[in-house]
């Protein structure tokens, strides 16, 4: 029923409906509920898997909690792994904004570590530790950028799918690492195992007092904040989003799409290369087989888990690092294979990406 006001009289119309704050709270509660439901679903399937091995899921989870979350040493190890993993996740985040899929974080981490070790080999103890750290960081950045840039170059010039290109470059980087530590860079004073000479002590990354955590985690968090600001507040970030959303429209608008794709891959690879240097100079101190322990592939999942949000990958990468460390508890305390934790990681990814995006889970009134 409508009311007609007399001529000249001011009428104030009050619309009934929820306030913006209540709408935001409702949306937050809905999203949180979906995440909780997805994680619970993954844990249910993982519990069924555990029971097929003859283990009690409650005991397994309890032991993992005590020996990981409540263990200062285990949490420190998780933070040590989280730094390179955050940087490798950013190597996925930035190209994803341009519509690219970078599966090459593992290879870019390895090539960054190789470049850092190469600088250490050339210096041969003639440089002061702080100077060497800076040079190794620059080498890791450049090497990672060039390694991912090769896949980007093949994409923009020969239309080679960047996911395939970066994936294959992972194996080439691994073969290069193995060649170096088995032949020219093998430590002559070692035990005979394939490994490079140890990094000089004063070139190790500084650690927080009383812990085994190095400054790599701080560098990674700062990189995530800078990436968020770069993608959100700069013209380059805006153009990158346009190119990723509709490349043809971006071309017609005069945007250099090929350059944008190249630059996104270069920056992403630089982040991963820096992560490899941090792991080499902050944790391993020498090259060896399996030095990265699938950090790059897990970082790829960390980025997808939060849909390529640069700040959120700090949380997801840290959580996945904790899960990786908890794999030791599964193996020692519950007699489960350490790789069982990879199954849980995969279940979490599938559940979160699937459950939270199901059409029937959309809010009322959505298309």
Buried (B, 14 or more C-beta within 10 A) or exposed (E): EEEEEEEEEEEEEEEEEEEEEEEEEEEEEBEEEBBEBBBEBBBEBBBEBBEEEEBEBEEBBEBBEEBBEEBEEBBBBBBBBBBBBBBBBBBBBBBBBBBBBBBBBBBBBBBBBBBBBBBBBEBEEEBEBEEBBEBBBBBBBBBBBBBBBBBBBBBBEEEBEBBBBBBBBBEBBBEBBBEBBEEEBBBEEBEEEBBBBBBBEEBBBEBEEEEBBBBBBEBBBEBBEEBBEBBEEEEBBEBBBBBBEEBEEBEEEEBEBBEBBBBBBBBBBBBBBBBBBBBBBBBBBBBBEEBBEEBBBBBBBBBBBBBBBBBBBBBBBBBBBBBBBBBBBBBEBBEBEBEBBBBBBEBBBBBBBEBBEEEEBEEEEEE
